[in-house]
Amino acid sequence: MSCSMINKFIIFLVGLIVVLQVVHITLLSRLDRDRGRTASSIQAEDGERFSPREGRRLAGSSSTSRGNLRKSSTKLSKGSLDVSGQYRIHNFYIRSDDAANGEVQLEDVTLVTQCSVQNLYHIVDLSVRWDGPVSVAIFAPGENAAFADDIVGGLRRCYPLIRKYVSFHLVYPTSREAIIYEESPTLLNTPCQDILHLAKYHKSATLNYGAEKEPYPNNLLRNVARQGSSTEFIFVVDIDMLPNEKLRTDFVHFALENRLFDSRTSMVSDHLDTVYVVPAFELQLNASIPKDKTKLLESLQEGKARPFYRDICWKCQSSTDYDKWTATKSSSKRRQDVAYNVTWKDPWEPFYIGRWSVPLYDERFKQYGFNRISQVCELHIAGYGFSVLDQAFLIHKGWKTVTDFHASKDEENNRNRLLFRQFKNELKVKYPDTDRRCY
């Protein structure tokens, strides 16, 4: 072969590589739009555009099915990629009965959470306390998906509130595609008391934060779960936390009284950029979980409850002003009201009820550190205000102590601290007209 032919062949190969790179970048860009970074829509698995506002059902979904991903083959091939291309997402892997039947109302609040498979059992208590729409993103690499598929099916069979209210989404890395064995034993005939035991004591190598093989993509999971909501308001919480009883119904009543669901009125315009802070507390293990503020105050006086993160990062929660909150009396006219407003300051990271349109979580943050505060920081920069609710609260079961964390926690925290500095500089470009800063 002559040198000229070889040169032509090399030029052809180079051109082909360039074309393939352009196609790759185009596809990633399209995936970015399909993921709905602007929180406007979700890409259904069959290619249908699913809008949370429209409440349409995925093709082939069923309110009674255990899941729409069980295949005769051992690996699942459907789903969409995240923006980075590192994770595969199955939105509405299993849809709640209410969502499947179009019974979720816009004038409501969706509880949004995420977990790896060994924490799925928390959904039982959450579904009872919330008593309304719940959206859960499950991180299930490889064979963890098979266990998640069985446990979710068992929980839906045994707990009617889970079947009625909870929608599940599946996420896993492309390097460890989800595996579900068609012929594997299922839990269809397992007694319900054993289902909860199996879910609670399942041992997995893929843990929240403490993963040995896979970094836990908490912010990606939060975004997937919150985009699975079809209500005006969302409440993003950790899977091992419980709200007080009637929090959801009391907030909906509060929102209706203040016409927060009607964006056409001038009255609501003052509240569009407001989030409603829900103070968080820790409770001694085996202590009775308080159902309302009166019971919580009793637990605080008895030393059975304390403010969240008091011994871990008090400055991360102290801006909530727990002394002021505990001293605030309930309104005799309203079941829920605003107790006071708080100006954000670093490093406050409250839990809050906000509109569906609040900024998404930055998915570059994985494992421990700065994953929630980065989003709260953006709320502040974007002009949001923080109003603390007078009767609402969250409970974390058990004290949070420094010995609870996994070995790589400090290393991850330091790495994410550097990312947070970069993130704050990016916010200056994203919001050039604001004089607010994250410090």
C-alpha positions as CSV (number, residue, x, y, z in Angstrom):
1,M,0.0,0.0,0.0
2,S,1.4,3.4,-1.0
3,C,2.2,6.1,1.4
4,S,-0.5,8.3,-0.1
5,M,-3.1,5.7,0.4
6,I,-2.0,5.2,4.0
7,N,-2.2,9.0,4.6
8,K,-5.7,9.1,3.1
9,F,-6.8,6.2,5.3
10,I,-5.4,8.0,8.4
11,I,-7.2,11.2,7.5
12,F,-10.4,9.2,7.0
13,L,-10.1,7.7,10.5
14,V,-9.4,11.1,12.1
15,G,-12.4,12.5,10.4
16,L,-14.5,9.6,11.5
17,I,-13.4,10.1,15.2
18,V,-14.3,13.8,15.0
19,V,-17.8,13.0,13.7
20,L,-18.3,10.4,16.4
21,Q,-17.3,12.9,19.1
22,V,-19.7,15.4,17.8
23,V,-22.5,12.8,17.8
24,H,-21.5,11.9,21.4
25,I,-21.6,15.5,22.6
26,T,-25.0,16.0,20.8
27,L,-26.5,12.9,22.5
28,L,-25.2,14.1,26.0
29,S,-26.7,17.5,25.4
30,R,-30.0,15.9,24.4
31,L,-29.9,13.8,27.6
32,D,-29.4,17.0,29.6
33,R,-32.5,18.4,28.2
34,D,-34.4,15.2,28.7
35,R,-33.4,15.0,32.3
36,G,-35.2,18.3,32.8
37,R,-32.4,20.3,34.5
38,T,-34.9,23.1,34.6
39,A,-37.3,20.8,36.5
40,S,-39.9,21.0,33.7
41,S,-40.2,17.5,32.5
42,I,-39.1,13.9,32.8
43,Q,-38.1,11.5,30.0
44,A,-40.2,8.3,30.2
45,E,-38.6,5.0,29.6
46,D,-40.5,4.4,26.3
47,G,-39.5,7.8,25.0
48,E,-42.8,9.6,26.0
49,R,-42.4,13.0,27.5
50,F,-43.8,12.9,31.0
51,S,-44.6,16.2,32.7
52,P,-45.3,16.1,36.5
53,R,-47.9,18.8,35.9
54,E,-49.8,16.7,33.4
55,G,-49.8,13.6,35.6
56,R,-49.8,11.2,32.6
57,R,-49.1,7.5,33.2
58,L,-46.1,5.8,31.7
59,A,-47.0,3.4,28.9
60,G,-47.3,-0.1,30.3
61,S,-47.4,1.0,34.0
62,S,-49.9,-0.6,36.3
63,S,-51.0,0.3,39.8
64,T,-51.0,-3.4,40.7
65,S,-47.8,-4.5,39.1
66,R,-44.7,-5.2,41.2
67,G,-42.6,-3.2,38.8
68,N,-42.3,-2.6,35.1
69,L,-38.6,-3.7,34.8
70,R,-38.8,-7.4,35.5
71,K,-37.4,-9.1,32.3
72,S,-36.7,-12.6,31.2
73,S,-33.1,-11.5,30.8
74,T,-30.9,-10.8,33.8
75,K,-29.9,-7.3,33.0
76,L,-32.2,-4.3,32.5
77,S,-31.6,-2.2,29.4
78,K,-34.2,0.5,29.5
79,G,-34.0,3.9,31.3
80,S,-32.2,7.2,30.7
81,L,-28.8,8.4,31.6
82,D,-28.0,11.3,33.9
83,V,-26.2,14.3,32.6
84,S,-22.8,12.9,33.4
85,G,-23.6,9.6,31.6
86,Q,-22.4,7.7,34.7
87,Y,-25.8,6.6,36.0
88,R,-28.9,5.0,34.6
89,I,-32.3,6.2,35.8
90,H,-35.7,4.5,35.7
91,N,-38.2,7.1,36.6
92,F,-41.4,5.7,38.1
93,Y,-40.0,2.2,38.3
94,I,-43.1,1.5,40.3
95,R,-45.8,4.1,40.4
96,S,-48.1,4.6,43.4
97,D,-51.8,3.7,43.0
98,D,-52.8,7.3,43.5
99,A,-50.3,8.5,40.9
100,A,-51.2,5.7,38.4
101,N,-54.9,6.6,38.8
102,G,-54.3,10.4,38.5
103,E,-55.5,11.1,42.0
104,V,-52.5,13.2,43.2
105,Q,-53.6,16.8,43.4
106,L,-51.5,19.8,42.5
107,E,-52.6,21.4,45.8
108,D,-50.6,19.1,48.0
109,V,-47.1,18.4,49.3
110,T,-44.9,15.4,48.2
111,L,-42.4,14.0,50.7
112,V,-39.2,13.4,48.7
113,T,-36.5,11.1,49.9
114,Q,-33.8,8.7,48.7
115,C,-31.9,5.6,50.0
116,S,-29.9,2.5,49.3
117,V,-31.6,-0.8,49.6
118,Q,-30.7,-1.5,53.3
119,N,-32.8,1.6,54.3
120,L,-36.0,0.8,52.4
121,Y,-37.7,-0.4,55.6
122,H,-38.0,3.3,56.8
123,I,-40.7,3.8,54.2
124,V,-43.2,1.9,56.4
125,D,-43.2,4.5,59.1
126,L,-42.8,7.4,56.7
127,S,-45.9,6.4,54.8
128,V,-48.0,6.3,58.0
129,R,-46.7,9.6,59.3
130,W,-47.0,11.5,56.0
131,D,-50.3,9.9,54.8
132,G,-49.9,11.5,51.3
133,P,-47.7,11.4,48.2
134,V,-44.2,10.1,48.6
135,S,-41.4,9.9,46.0
136,V,-38.4,7.7,46.7
137,A,-35.2,7.2,44.6
138,I,-33.4,3.9,45.3
139,F,-29.7,3.5,44.6
140,A,-29.4,-0.2,43.6
141,P,-26.2,-1.2,41.7
142,G,-26.0,-4.7,40.3
143,E,-27.8,-7.4,42.3
144,N,-29.0,-4.9,44.8
145,A,-31.7,-4.2,42.3
146,A,-33.0,-7.7,42.6
147,F,-33.3,-7.4,46.4
148,A,-35.0,-3.9,46.0
149,D,-37.4,-5.3,43.5
150,D,-38.5,-8.1,45.9
151,I,-38.6,-5.9,49.0
152,V,-40.6,-3.1,47.3
153,G,-43.1,-5.7,46.0
154,G,-43.4,-7.2,49.4
155,L,-43.9,-3.8,51.1
156,R,-46.5,-2.8,48.6
157,R,-48.4,-6.1,49.2
158,C,-48.2,-5.8,53.0
159,Y,-48.6,-2.1,53.6
160,P,-51.6,-0.5,51.8
161,L,-50.4,3.0,52.4
162,I,-47.1,2.3,50.6
163,R,-49.1,0.9,47.6
164,K,-51.4,3.9,47.7
165,Y,-49.0,6.8,48.2
166,V,-45.3,5.8,47.4
167,S,-43.7,6.0,43.9
168,F,-40.3,4.4,43.5
169,H,-37.5,5.3,41.1
170,L,-34.4,3.2,40.4
171,V,-30.9,4.6,39.9
172,Y,-27.6,2.7,39.4
173,P,-24.2,3.3,37.9
174,T,-23.7,2.2,34.3
175,S,-20.6,0.4,35.5
176,R,-22.8,-1.9,37.6
177,E,-26.1,-2.3,35.6
178,A,-29.0,-3.5,37.6
179,I,-29.6,-7.2,37.6
180,I,-33.0,-8.8,38.3
181,Y,-33.4,-12.6,38.1
182,E,-36.7,-13.7,36.6
183,E,-36.3,-17.1,38.1
184,S,-35.1,-16.0,41.6
185,P,-37.3,-16.7,44.6
186,T,-39.6,-13.8,45.3
187,L,-41.3,-12.6,48.5
188,L,-44.8,-12.9,47.3
189,N,-45.7,-15.6,49.9
190,T,-43.5,-14.3,52.7
191,P,-45.5,-13.3,55.8
192,C,-45.6,-9.5,56.2
193,Q,-43.8,-9.5,59.6
194,D,-40.9,-11.3,57.9
195,I,-40.9,-8.8,55.0
196,L,-40.1,-5.9,57.3
197,H,-37.5,-8.0,59.1
198,L,-35.8,-8.9,55.8
199,A,-35.8,-5.3,54.7
200,K,-34.4,-4.0,58.0
201,Y,-31.6,-6.5,58.5
202,H,-30.5,-6.9,54.9
203,K,-26.7,-6.5,54.6
204,S,-25.5,-4.7,51.5
205,A,-22.0,-3.6,50.4
206,T,-23.7,-0.5,48.9
207,L,-24.5,1.7,51.9
208,N,-25.5,5.3,52.2
209,Y,-22.1,7.1,52.3
210,G,-20.2,4.1,53.6
211,A,-20.1,2.3,50.2
212,E,-17.1,0.2,49.6
213,K,-17.4,0.2,45.8
214,E,-19.7,2.9,44.7
215,P,-19.9,6.6,45.8
216,Y,-23.3,7.4,47.0
217,P,-24.9,10.0,44.6
218,N,-27.2,11.6,47.1
219,N,-27.9,14.8,45.2
220,L,-28.7,12.9,41.9
221,L,-31.1,10.8,43.9
222,R,-32.8,13.8,45.5
223,N,-33.3,15.3,42.0
224,V,-34.7,12.1,40.6
225,A,-37.1,11.8,43.5
226,R,-38.2,15.4,43.5
227,Q,-38.8,15.4,39.8
228,G,-41.2,12.5,40.4
229,S,-43.6,14.7,42.2
230,S,-46.7,16.3,40.7
231,T,-47.6,18.6,43.6
232,E,-47.0,22.3,44.0
233,F,-44.9,21.8,47.1
234,I,-42.2,19.3,48.0
235,F,-40.5,18.4,51.3
236,V,-37.1,16.8,50.9
237,V,-36.0,14.8,53.9
238,D,-33.6,12.0,54.8
239,I,-35.0,8.5,54.8
240,D,-34.5,8.0,58.5
241,M,-36.5,11.0,59.6
242,L,-40.1,11.3,60.6
243,P,-42.4,14.3,60.4
244,N,-44.9,15.1,63.1
245,E,-48.4,13.8,62.6
246,K,-50.7,15.9,60.3
247,L,-47.8,18.0,59.1
248,R,-48.9,17.5,55.5
249,T,-52.6,18.2,56.1
250,D,-51.8,21.2,58.3
251,F,-49.5,22.7,55.8
252,V,-52.0,22.2,53.0
253,H,-54.6,24.0,55.1
254,F,-52.1,26.8,55.8
255,A,-51.3,27.1,52.1
256,L,-55.0,27.2,51.2
257,E,-55.7,29.9,53.8
258,N,-52.8,32.0,52.4
259,R,-53.8,31.2,48.8
260,L,-50.3,29.9,48.1
261,F,-51.6,27.5,45.4
262,D,-53.0,30.4,43.3
263,S,-50.1,32.1,41.6
264,R,-52.4,34.4,39.8
265,T,-53.2,36.5,42.9
266,S,-51.2,39.4,44.1
267,M,-51.3,37.9,47.6
268,V,-49.2,34.9,46.6
269,S,-46.5,37.0,44.9
270,D,-44.9,37.8,48.2
271,H,-44.6,34.1,49.0
272,L,-43.2,32.7,45.7
273,D,-39.6,33.1,46.9
274,T,-40.2,31.7,50.4
275,V,-39.4,28.3,51.8
276,Y,-41.0,27.1,55.0
277,V,-38.4,25.7,57.5
278,V,-39.3,22.6,59.5
279,P,-37.1,22.4,62.7
280,A,-35.3,19.0,63.1
281,F,-34.6,17.1,66.3
282,E,-32.9,13.9,67.4
283,L,-34.7,11.4,69.7
284,Q,-33.2,8.8,72.0
285,L,-33.5,5.3,70.6
286,N,-36.5,3.4,72.0
287,A,-38.1,6.7,73.2
288,S,-41.7,7.2,72.1
289,I,-41.8,9.3,68.9
290,P,-43.7,12.6,69.7
291,K,-46.8,13.1,67.5
292,D,-47.1,16.9,68.1
293,K,-45.3,19.9,69.5
294,T,-46.7,19.4,73.0
295,K,-45.3,15.9,73.2
296,L,-42.0,17.0,71.6
297,L,-41.6,19.7,74.3
298,E,-42.1,17.1,77.0
299,S,-39.4,14.9,75.4
300,L,-37.0,17.9,75.3
301,Q,-37.7,18.6,79.0
302,E,-37.1,14.9,79.9
303,G,-33.8,14.9,78.0
304,K,-35.1,12.4,75.4
305,A,-34.9,14.8,72.5
306,R,-32.4,17.5,71.4
307,P,-31.9,19.7,68.4
308,F,-30.6,18.0,65.3
309,Y,-26.8,17.9,64.8
310,R,-26.2,19.5,68.2
311,D,-23.0,17.4,68.8
312,I,-22.0,17.1,65.2
313,C,-22.3,20.5,63.6
314,W,-24.3,22.9,65.8
315,K,-23.6,25.9,63.6
316,C,-25.3,24.0,60.7
317,Q,-28.6,24.1,62.5
318,S,-28.4,26.8,65.2
319,S,-29.8,29.5,62.9
320,T,-33.2,27.8,63.3
321,D,-33.2,29.4,66.7
322,Y,-34.5,26.4,68.7
323,D,-35.1,28.4,71.9
324,K,-37.3,30.9,70.1
325,W,-39.2,28.0,68.4
326,T,-39.9,26.1,71.6
327,A,-41.1,29.3,73.3
328,T,-43.5,30.1,70.4
329,K,-47.1,29.3,71.3
330,S,-49.5,27.8,68.7
331,S,-52.0,30.0,67.1
332,S,-55.5,29.4,68.4
333,K,-57.0,30.2,65.0
334,R,-54.6,28.2,62.8
335,R,-53.3,24.7,62.8
336,Q,-50.1,25.8,61.2
337,D,-48.5,29.3,60.8
338,V,-45.2,31.1,60.4
339,A,-43.5,31.6,63.8
340,Y,-40.8,34.0,62.5
341,N,-38.4,34.6,59.6
342,V,-34.7,33.9,59.6
343,T,-31.9,35.5,57.5
344,W,-29.7,32.8,56.1
345,K,-26.1,32.6,57.1
346,D,-23.3,30.1,56.4
347,P,-23.4,27.1,57.1
348,W,-27.2,26.8,57.9
349,E,-28.8,23.8,56.1
350,P,-32.4,23.6,57.3
351,F,-35.0,21.1,56.1
352,Y,-37.9,23.0,54.4
353,I,-41.1,22.7,52.4
354,G,-40.6,24.6,49.1
355,R,-42.2,24.9,45.7
356,W,-41.5,22.3,43.1
357,S,-39.6,25.0,41.2
358,V,-36.8,25.6,43.7
359,P,-33.3,25.1,42.4
360,L,-32.1,21.5,41.8
361,Y,-29.4,19.9,43.9
362,D,-25.9,20.0,42.3
363,E,-25.2,16.4,41.3
364,R,-21.4,16.7,41.5
365,F,-21.7,16.4,45.3
366,K,-21.4,12.7,46.3
367,Q,-20.9,11.0,49.6
368,Y,-20.6,13.1,52.8
369,G,-20.4,16.9,53.0
370,F,-21.9,20.0,51.5
371,N,-24.5,18.2,49.4
372,R,-27.5,19.9,51.1
373,I,-26.0,23.2,52.1
374,S,-24.9,23.9,48.5
375,Q,-28.6,23.9,47.5
376,V,-29.7,26.0,50.4
377,C,-26.9,28.4,49.7
378,E,-28.3,28.8,46.1
379,L,-31.7,29.5,47.6
380,H,-30.2,32.4,49.5
381,I,-28.3,33.7,46.5
382,A,-31.4,33.4,44.3
383,G,-33.4,35.6,46.7
384,Y,-35.4,33.2,48.7
385,G,-36.5,33.9,52.2
386,F,-36.8,31.4,55.1
387,S,-39.9,31.3,57.3
388,V,-40.0,28.9,60.2
389,L,-43.3,27.0,60.8
390,D,-44.6,27.1,64.4
391,Q,-45.9,23.6,64.8
392,A,-44.0,21.5,62.3
393,F,-41.0,19.4,63.1
394,L,-38.9,16.4,62.0
395,I,-37.5,13.6,64.2
396,H,-34.3,11.6,63.6
397,K,-34.5,8.3,65.5
398,G,-31.3,8.1,67.6
399,W,-28.6,10.5,68.6
400,K,-26.2,11.7,65.9
401,T,-22.6,11.3,67.2
402,V,-19.1,11.6,65.8
403,T,-18.6,7.9,66.2
404,D,-21.5,7.1,63.8
405,F,-19.8,8.1,60.7
406,H,-17.8,6.0,58.2
407,A,-14.0,6.0,58.1
408,S,-13.7,8.2,54.9
409,K,-16.1,10.9,56.1
410,D,-13.4,13.6,56.8
411,E,-11.7,12.9,53.5
412,E,-15.0,13.2,51.6
413,N,-15.8,16.4,53.5
414,N,-12.5,18.0,52.6
415,R,-12.9,17.1,48.9
416,N,-16.5,18.4,48.8
417,R,-15.4,21.6,50.6
418,L,-13.1,22.4,47.6
419,L,-16.0,21.7,45.3
420,F,-18.3,24.0,47.4
421,R,-15.8,26.9,46.9
422,Q,-15.9,26.3,43.2
423,F,-19.7,26.1,43.4
424,K,-20.0,29.5,45.2
425,N,-17.9,31.1,42.5
426,E,-20.2,29.7,39.8
427,L,-23.2,31.2,41.6
428,K,-21.7,34.6,41.2
429,V,-21.8,34.1,37.4
430,K,-25.3,32.5,37.5
431,Y,-26.7,35.3,39.6
432,P,-24.7,38.4,38.6
433,D,-27.3,41.0,39.8
434,T,-27.5,39.8,43.5
435,D,-25.5,41.3,46.3
436,R,-26.0,38.1,48.4
437,R,-23.1,35.8,49.2
438,C,-22.8,32.4,50.7
439,Y,-20.7,33.4,53.7
